[in-house]
Amino acid sequence: MITFIRRVRMRNGHFGEAMDLLRRRLDYLEASHGVQVELKVRFGGPVGEVALMSYHGDAGELELFRRKVMADIQAGLQLEELAHVLLPGETHDEIWMDP
């Protein structure tokens, strides 16, 4: 099992708008690509940081999902919408695997 985690931080004053846009994106990804992505809000630590988490059977499945999303025009447009509410340079990806 592979766990993919993407952490992002929102610009000050844009938390509500960013959360709405992220929820719409996650709903779209599940409806269009069949992958459920969980949205977690940081408790403590950097203010405005959230984590997006998805689970995949293996690294190949994760890579296939990532390639599909990169080629998805609607998913790209959603990223453009998010660009003005997220802090540039504050996105971090982590990939974990079960032992």
Secondary structure, DSSP 8 states (H G I E B T S, - for coil): -EEEEEEEEB-TT-HHHHHHHHHHHHHHHHHHH---EEEEE-SSSSTTEEEEEEEESSHHHHHHHHHHHHH-HHHHHHHHHHHTTB-TT--EEEEEE--
